Amino acid sequence: MASLLSRFFRSAPTRKSSALGALIALSGGGAAVWSARDPVSLAREGYQKNPIVHRAVRMVAEAASSVPLVLTEGDSEHEAHPLIALLARPDGRLGRPGLIETVVANLLVSGDAYLEAVVVDGEPRELHALRPDRMRLIAGADGWPEAYEYRCGAEVARYDQRAEPVPPILHITLHHPLDDHYGLSPLEPAAAAIDLHNAASAWNKALLDNAARPSGALVYKGPEGQGLSDDQVERLKTELEAQFSGAANAGRPLLLDGGLDWRPMALTPQEMDFLQAKNAAARDIALVFGVPPMLLGIPGDATYANYAEANRALWRQTVIPLLTRVARSLAGWLGPAWDAELTLTPDLDAIEALSTEREALWRRVTDADFLEEDEKRAAVGYQPRVG
């Protein structure tokens, strides 16, 4: 079979004026290529393609959805209320866990979460989680949101936020220092680490597919004083860039003749230690989402003494603050429909990961002889005993 590069040497080589004309050095360097920072690209490259992002988002969202919510009005706790029934079956398809999981996942992926309330006879009857990438905020003359437009294909639905008794759209955002209306997705500050992690995976896969050949230089060993013509040099560069550059072509072997010799010059994958680079990128991603790397199976992190301690840190530092924010936003949005100051809070007693903290609190309160029974009940979050 004829060499891939043999056609470059069909004509006799010409003499070059430069004394270095016999050496062709090919550099593999260049500017880094990063993924786009728009919400759709971030979701595709992050949540859909990166296993660390996907697992971190699911871990936080599923943990948040597993916690029961307690509805209170003033100092009174409601065991039965239309809002509790609405959250239990918000749209005929999702229950409360599914709704909370969708809202939290949308917040973590896009920085924004939208809920639509279907109001019948002045009372919310259904709640629907809407896709953030399809929603557009319309600001009024005062800068506050006046309406929202939801686009699905060619259809556009407009929601007027001045509707009574509750606005049809609840918009929850993560803080963005440079945007008045939209939230900042955690995927954006993590985008460089995500690209590095994805590129390392693609590079390693390409090396496995193509027998793991590193970059280097081609040396021409033709007759003394003779080198390649300018046309041959340009054609050779073009051919190499087209067929041997990039992650997809990593490791593809060269078939050389006509006086060409290959001399590896770049570091091998073992020397570059892609595994360590991937783990470092994975730790950065976990840091952005507030998930201890130990819980994601990322080696090299000894921040926490054991798995249980890391799990408590996940709940205390990430899940509970985020769930509390979502729950209070829901109560503040829907409370006016029943003309009441309602509050939704996570039931921390139902979180198994915090059971050791709860037991320690009960022990301290029980041993406090200077407290009355109702004071002890209040200290652990219970109402006074009736009668």
C-alpha positions as CSV (number, residue, x, y, z in Angstrom):
1,M,0.0,0.0,0.0
2,A,1.4,3.4,-0.9
3,S,2.4,5.7,1.9
4,L,-0.1,8.4,2.8
5,L,2.7,11.0,2.4
6,S,4.5,9.5,-0.6
7,R,2.6,11.8,-3.0
8,F,4.6,14.8,-1.5
9,F,7.8,13.4,-3.0
10,R,6.9,12.7,-6.6
11,S,9.0,15.6,-7.8
12,A,12.7,15.9,-7.1
13,P,13.4,17.9,-4.0
14,T,14.7,21.4,-4.6
15,R,17.7,23.1,-2.8
16,K,16.7,25.4,0.0
17,S,18.7,28.5,0.9
18,S,18.3,28.0,4.7
19,A,20.7,25.7,6.5
20,L,17.8,24.5,8.6
21,G,15.7,23.5,5.7
22,A,16.1,19.8,6.4
23,L,14.1,20.0,9.6
24,I,10.3,20.4,9.8
25,A,9.2,21.1,13.4
26,L,5.5,20.7,14.0
27,S,4.1,22.3,17.1
28,G,1.0,20.9,18.8
29,G,0.3,24.1,20.9
30,G,-2.5,26.6,20.4
31,A,-5.2,28.5,22.1
32,A,-7.6,26.5,24.3
33,V,-11.0,25.9,22.9
34,W,-13.8,26.4,25.5
35,S,-17.5,25.5,25.3
36,A,-20.1,28.2,24.8
37,R,-21.5,29.8,28.0
38,D,-25.1,30.0,27.0
39,P,-27.6,27.9,29.1
40,V,-28.3,25.3,26.5
41,S,-24.6,24.6,25.8
42,L,-23.8,24.5,29.6
43,A,-26.6,22.0,30.2
44,R,-25.5,19.9,27.3
45,E,-21.7,19.9,28.0
46,G,-22.2,19.7,31.8
47,Y,-25.3,17.9,33.0
48,Q,-25.8,15.7,29.9
49,K,-22.2,14.8,29.2
50,N,-20.2,15.1,32.4
51,P,-20.7,12.4,35.0
52,I,-19.5,14.5,37.9
53,V,-22.0,17.3,37.2
54,H,-24.8,14.9,36.6
55,R,-24.2,13.0,39.8
56,A,-23.7,16.2,41.9
57,V,-26.9,17.7,40.6
58,R,-28.9,14.6,41.2
59,M,-27.5,14.0,44.6
60,V,-28.5,17.5,45.8
61,A,-31.9,17.5,44.0
62,E,-32.9,14.0,45.2
63,A,-31.8,14.8,48.8
64,A,-33.8,18.0,48.8
65,S,-36.9,16.2,47.4
66,S,-36.8,13.5,50.1
67,V,-37.4,15.9,53.0
68,P,-41.0,16.5,54.2
69,L,-42.2,20.1,54.5
70,V,-43.9,21.6,57.5
71,L,-46.6,24.3,57.0
72,T,-47.0,26.8,59.7
73,E,-49.1,29.9,60.1
74,G,-47.8,32.1,62.9
75,D,-47.1,29.8,65.8
76,S,-49.5,27.1,64.6
77,E,-48.6,24.1,62.5
78,H,-51.1,22.9,59.9
79,E,-51.5,19.2,59.4
80,A,-54.2,19.6,56.8
81,H,-54.3,22.6,54.4
82,P,-55.2,23.2,50.7
83,L,-51.5,24.1,50.1
84,I,-50.4,20.7,51.6
85,A,-52.8,18.9,49.3
86,L,-51.6,21.0,46.3
87,L,-48.0,20.1,46.9
88,A,-48.8,16.4,47.4
89,R,-50.2,16.2,43.9
90,P,-49.3,19.4,42.0
91,D,-50.0,18.4,38.4
92,G,-51.5,14.9,38.2
93,R,-48.1,13.5,37.2
94,L,-45.5,14.6,39.8
95,G,-45.8,14.4,43.5
96,R,-44.1,16.8,45.9
97,P,-40.8,15.0,45.7
98,G,-40.8,15.1,41.9
99,L,-41.7,18.8,41.9
100,I,-39.0,19.8,44.4
101,E,-36.4,17.7,42.6
102,T,-37.2,19.4,39.2
103,V,-37.1,22.9,40.7
104,V,-33.8,22.3,42.5
105,A,-32.2,20.6,39.5
106,N,-33.2,23.5,37.3
107,L,-31.7,25.9,39.7
108,L,-28.4,24.1,39.8
109,V,-28.2,23.6,36.0
110,S,-29.4,27.0,34.8
111,G,-29.5,29.3,37.8
112,D,-33.2,29.8,37.3
113,A,-36.3,27.8,38.2
114,Y,-39.9,28.6,37.1
115,L,-43.2,27.4,38.4
116,E,-46.6,28.1,36.9
117,A,-49.7,28.2,39.0
118,V,-53.1,27.3,37.5
119,V,-55.7,29.3,39.4
120,V,-59.4,28.3,39.3
121,D,-62.0,30.3,41.2
122,G,-59.2,32.3,43.0
123,E,-57.4,29.2,44.3
124,P,-54.3,27.5,42.9
125,R,-55.2,24.0,41.7
126,E,-52.1,22.9,39.8
127,L,-48.4,23.7,39.8
128,H,-46.2,23.1,36.7
129,A,-42.4,23.2,36.5
130,L,-41.3,25.0,33.3
131,R,-38.1,24.7,31.3
132,P,-35.8,27.7,32.0
133,D,-34.4,27.7,28.5
134,R,-37.8,28.4,27.0
135,M,-38.7,31.3,29.4
136,R,-38.1,35.0,28.7
137,L,-38.6,37.8,31.2
138,I,-40.3,41.0,30.2
139,A,-39.4,43.9,32.4
140,G,-41.8,46.9,32.9
141,A,-41.0,50.6,32.9
142,D,-40.0,50.3,36.6
143,G,-37.5,47.5,35.9
144,W,-39.6,44.8,37.7
145,P,-40.8,41.8,35.9
146,E,-44.1,42.7,34.2
147,A,-44.7,39.4,32.3
148,Y,-43.1,36.2,31.2
149,E,-43.2,34.6,27.8
150,Y,-42.8,30.8,27.4
151,R,-41.9,29.6,23.9
152,C,-42.5,26.0,22.8
153,G,-41.8,25.6,19.1
154,A,-43.9,28.2,17.3
155,E,-46.3,28.6,20.2
156,V,-45.8,31.5,22.7
157,A,-47.7,31.8,26.0
158,R,-47.6,35.1,27.9
159,Y,-48.1,35.3,31.7
160,D,-49.1,38.6,33.1
161,Q,-47.6,39.0,36.6
162,R,-50.2,41.5,37.7
163,A,-52.8,38.7,37.9
164,E,-54.7,38.2,41.2
165,P,-54.6,36.7,43.8
166,V,-51.2,35.3,43.0
167,P,-48.9,35.9,40.0
168,P,-49.0,33.0,37.6
169,I,-45.2,32.5,37.6
170,L,-42.8,32.0,40.5
171,H,-39.2,32.8,39.4
172,I,-36.5,31.5,41.7
173,T,-32.9,32.5,41.0
174,L,-29.4,32.0,42.3
175,H,-27.5,35.2,42.9
176,H,-26.0,36.9,39.9
177,P,-23.9,40.0,40.6
178,L,-24.2,41.3,37.0
179,D,-27.8,40.5,36.1
180,D,-30.9,42.1,37.5
181,H,-33.3,39.4,36.5
182,Y,-31.6,36.0,35.7
183,G,-29.6,33.8,38.0
184,L,-26.1,32.6,37.6
185,S,-25.7,28.9,36.9
186,P,-23.1,27.0,38.9
187,L,-22.1,25.4,35.6
188,E,-20.7,28.8,34.4
189,P,-17.9,29.1,37.0
190,A,-17.3,25.4,36.7
191,A,-17.2,25.5,32.8
192,A,-13.4,25.4,32.5
193,A,-13.2,22.4,34.9
194,I,-16.0,20.7,33.0
195,D,-14.3,21.3,29.6
196,L,-11.0,19.9,31.1
197,H,-12.7,16.8,32.5
198,N,-14.6,16.2,29.2
199,A,-11.5,16.8,27.1
200,A,-9.4,14.4,29.2
201,S,-12.0,11.7,28.8
202,A,-12.1,12.3,25.0
203,W,-8.3,12.3,24.7
204,N,-7.9,9.1,26.6
205,K,-10.6,7.4,24.5
206,A,-8.9,8.6,21.3
207,L,-5.6,7.2,22.6
208,L,-7.1,3.9,23.2
209,D,-8.7,3.9,19.8
210,N,-5.5,4.9,18.0
211,A,-2.8,3.0,19.8
212,A,-1.5,6.0,21.9
213,R,1.0,7.8,19.8
214,P,2.3,11.2,21.1
215,S,3.1,14.3,19.1
216,G,6.6,15.1,17.9
217,A,8.6,16.3,14.9
218,L,9.2,15.0,11.4
219,V,12.9,15.1,10.3
220,Y,13.7,14.9,6.6
221,K,16.8,12.8,5.8
222,G,17.2,13.4,2.2
223,P,20.4,13.9,0.2
224,E,23.0,16.3,1.8
225,G,22.1,19.9,1.1
226,Q,18.6,19.1,-0.2
227,G,15.3,19.8,1.5
228,L,11.6,20.0,0.8
229,S,10.1,22.7,-1.4
230,D,7.8,25.3,0.0
231,D,4.8,23.7,-1.6
232,Q,5.8,20.3,-0.2
233,V,6.1,21.8,3.3
234,E,2.7,23.5,3.1
235,R,1.0,20.4,1.8
236,L,2.6,18.3,4.5
237,K,1.4,20.6,7.2
238,T,-2.1,20.7,5.8
239,E,-2.3,16.9,5.6
240,L,-1.0,16.5,9.2
241,E,-3.3,19.0,10.6
242,A,-6.3,17.5,8.9
243,Q,-5.6,13.9,9.7
244,F,-3.5,13.8,12.8
245,S,-4.5,16.9,14.9
246,G,-7.2,17.1,17.6
247,A,-8.5,14.7,20.2
248,A,-10.4,12.6,17.6
249,N,-7.1,11.8,15.8
250,A,-5.0,11.4,18.9
251,G,-2.6,8.5,18.5
252,R,-3.2,7.8,14.8
253,P,0.0,6.2,13.5
254,L,2.1,7.7,10.7
255,L,3.3,5.8,7.7
256,L,6.5,7.4,6.5
257,D,8.8,7.1,3.5
258,G,10.8,9.4,1.2
259,G,13.5,10.2,3.8
260,L,11.1,11.2,6.6
261,D,11.8,10.2,10.2
262,W,9.5,10.6,13.3
263,R,11.0,11.9,16.6
264,P,8.6,12.1,19.5
265,M,9.0,15.4,21.4
266,A,5.8,15.8,23.5
267,L,5.1,14.4,26.9
268,T,3.4,11.0,27.0
269,P,0.0,10.7,28.5
270,Q,1.6,8.9,31.5
271,E,3.9,11.9,32.0
272,M,1.1,14.3,31.7
273,D,-0.9,12.2,34.3
274,F,-4.3,12.8,32.8
275,L,-5.9,10.9,35.7
276,Q,-4.6,13.4,38.2
277,A,-5.8,16.3,36.0
278,K,-9.2,14.7,35.7
279,N,-9.5,14.3,39.5
280,A,-8.4,17.9,40.1
281,A,-11.1,19.1,37.6
282,A,-13.7,16.8,39.3
283,R,-12.9,18.3,42.7
284,D,-13.4,21.8,41.3
285,I,-16.8,20.8,39.9
286,A,-17.8,19.2,43.2
287,L,-16.7,22.4,45.0
288,V,-19.0,24.6,42.9
289,F,-22.0,22.4,43.6
290,G,-21.2,22.1,47.3
291,V,-20.8,18.3,47.3
292,P,-17.9,16.9,49.2
293,P,-15.7,15.0,46.7
294,M,-15.6,12.0,49.0
295,L,-19.3,11.4,48.3
296,L,-18.6,11.4,44.6
297,G,-15.9,8.8,44.8
298,I,-13.1,11.3,43.8
299,P,-9.8,10.2,45.3
300,G,-7.2,12.5,46.9
301,D,-9.6,14.5,49.2
302,A,-9.1,14.2,52.9
303,T,-11.2,17.2,54.1
304,Y,-13.6,15.1,56.1
305,A,-12.7,12.4,58.6
306,N,-15.3,9.9,57.3
307,Y,-18.2,9.4,55.0
308,A,-20.8,10.3,57.6
309,E,-19.1,13.6,58.4
310,A,-19.0,14.5,54.7
311,N,-22.7,13.5,54.3
312,R,-23.7,15.8,57.2
313,A,-21.7,18.6,55.5
314,L,-23.6,18.1,52.3
315,W,-26.9,18.4,54.2
316,R,-26.0,21.4,56.4
317,Q,-24.1,23.5,53.8
318,T,-25.9,22.7,50.6
319,V,-29.2,20.8,50.7
320,I,-30.9,22.5,53.7
321,P,-30.2,26.1,52.7
322,L,-31.3,25.5,49.1
323,L,-34.5,23.6,50.1
324,T,-35.3,26.2,52.7
325,R,-35.1,28.9,50.1
326,V,-37.3,27.0,47.7
327,A,-39.9,26.2,50.4
328,R,-40.2,29.7,51.7
329,S,-40.5,31.1,48.1
330,L,-43.4,28.7,47.5
331,A,-45.2,29.7,50.7
332,G,-44.7,33.4,50.1
333,W,-46.0,33.1,46.5
334,L,-49.1,31.0,47.2
335,G,-50.0,32.2,50.7
336,P,-52.0,35.2,49.5
337,A,-54.4,32.9,47.7
338,W,-55.7,31.9,51.2
339,D,-55.2,35.3,52.7
340,A,-52.7,33.9,55.1
341,E,-49.0,34.4,56.1
342,L,-47.9,30.8,55.5
343,T,-44.4,29.4,56.0
344,L,-43.0,26.2,54.6
345,T,-39.9,24.8,56.3
346,P,-38.0,21.5,56.0
347,D,-38.7,18.9,58.7
348,L,-35.1,18.4,59.9
349,D,-36.2,15.6,62.3
350,A,-36.9,13.5,59.2
351,I,-33.3,13.7,57.9
352,E,-31.6,10.5,58.9
353,A,-28.1,12.0,58.2
354,L,-28.7,14.5,61.0
355,S,-29.9,11.9,63.6
356,T,-26.7,12.1,65.6
357,E,-27.1,15.9,66.0
358,R,-30.7,15.5,67.0
359,E,-29.9,12.9,69.6
360,A,-27.2,15.1,71.1
361,L,-29.6,18.1,71.2
362,W,-32.3,16.0,73.0
363,R,-29.8,14.7,75.5
364,R,-28.6,18.3,76.3
365,V,-32.2,19.5,76.7
366,T,-33.3,16.6,78.8
367,D,-30.4,17.1,81.2
368,A,-31.3,20.9,81.6
369,D,-33.1,20.7,84.9
370,F,-33.7,24.4,85.0
371,L,-36.1,24.3,82.0
372,E,-39.8,23.6,82.2
373,E,-41.3,20.9,80.0
374,D,-42.8,23.4,77.5
375,E,-39.5,25.2,77.3
376,K,-37.7,22.0,76.5
377,R,-40.3,21.2,73.8
378,A,-39.8,24.7,72.3
379,A,-36.0,24.2,72.3
380,V,-36.3,21.1,70.1
381,G,-38.9,22.6,67.8
382,Y,-42.2,21.2,69.2
383,Q,-45.4,23.0,70.2
384,P,-46.4,23.3,73.9
385,R,-48.3,20.3,75.2
386,V,-52.0,21.0,75.1
387,G,-53.6,21.0,78.6
